[in-house]
């Protein structure tokens, strides 16, 4: 599904966004899912279309809602776990 190059690019993006405070380092305990609403993914900045699943997490520190593609969410969660 995802090539190693795409996976590496996502990991780099997540690491940079965590370091610059655009993504929290601790994922929330609850993540909701539904059909894509056109919001931009918090990792790859691409729209999440209605044909895709959209995962929504609340960043409690900033109060923002973060939307993710499935693969982008998984990479963020892995990176958070690595830092724990």
C-alpha positions as CSV (number, residue, x, y, z in Angstrom):
1,X,0.0,0.0,0.0
2,X,2.4,2.7,1.2
3,X,5.8,2.7,-0.3
4,X,8.8,3.0,2.0
5,X,9.5,6.4,0.5
6,X,6.0,7.7,1.4
7,X,6.3,6.2,4.9
8,X,9.6,7.9,5.4
9,X,8.2,11.3,4.2
10,X,5.3,10.9,6.6
11,X,7.6,10.1,9.5
12,X,9.7,13.1,8.8
13,X,6.6,15.3,8.5
14,X,5.3,14.0,11.8
15,X,8.6,14.5,13.6
16,X,8.9,18.1,12.4
17,X,5.3,18.9,13.3
18,X,5.8,17.5,16.8
19,X,9.0,19.5,17.2
20,X,7.3,22.7,16.1
21,X,4.2,22.2,18.2
22,X,1.8,21.6,15.3
23,X,1.1,18.1,16.5
24,X,0.9,17.0,20.2
25,X,3.5,14.5,21.4
26,X,0.8,12.6,23.3
27,X,-2.2,11.3,21.3
28,X,-5.6,11.6,23.0
29,X,-7.3,8.5,24.5
30,X,-10.3,8.9,22.2
31,X,-10.3,9.3,18.4
32,X,-13.5,9.5,16.4
33,X,-13.8,8.3,12.8
34,X,-16.2,9.0,10.0
35,X,-16.4,9.9,6.4
36,X,-14.0,12.5,5.1
37,X,-15.2,16.1,5.2
38,X,-12.7,17.8,3.0
39,X,-10.6,19.0,5.9
40,X,-6.8,18.9,5.4
41,X,-4.9,16.1,7.1
42,X,-2.8,17.3,10.1
43,X,0.2,15.3,8.8
44,X,0.2,15.5,5.0
45,X,-1.9,18.6,4.4
46,X,-4.0,16.8,1.7
47,X,-7.8,16.9,1.8
48,X,-9.6,14.0,3.3
49,X,-12.3,13.2,0.8
50,X,-15.7,11.8,1.4
51,X,-14.5,8.5,-0.2
52,X,-11.9,8.2,2.6
53,X,-12.1,7.6,6.4
54,X,-11.4,10.7,8.5
55,X,-10.0,10.3,12.0
56,X,-10.5,13.2,14.4
57,X,-8.5,13.8,17.6
58,X,-8.9,16.6,20.1
59,X,-5.6,18.4,21.0
60,X,-6.4,19.2,24.6
61,X,-3.5,21.5,25.0
62,X,-4.5,23.8,22.2
63,X,-8.2,23.0,22.0
64,X,-7.8,22.3,18.2
65,X,-9.4,19.4,16.4
66,X,-7.0,17.5,14.3
67,X,-8.1,15.4,11.2
68,X,-6.1,12.5,9.8
69,X,-6.0,10.0,7.0
70,X,-5.7,6.4,8.4
71,X,-2.0,6.0,7.4
72,X,-1.1,9.5,8.7
73,X,-2.8,8.8,12.1
74,X,-0.9,5.5,12.4
75,X,2.5,7.2,11.7
76,X,1.7,9.9,14.3
77,X,0.7,7.3,16.9
78,X,4.0,5.4,16.3
79,X,6.1,8.5,16.6
80,X,4.3,9.5,19.8
81,X,5.0,6.0,21.2
82,X,8.6,6.2,20.3
83,X,9.0,9.4,22.4
84,X,7.2,8.0,25.4
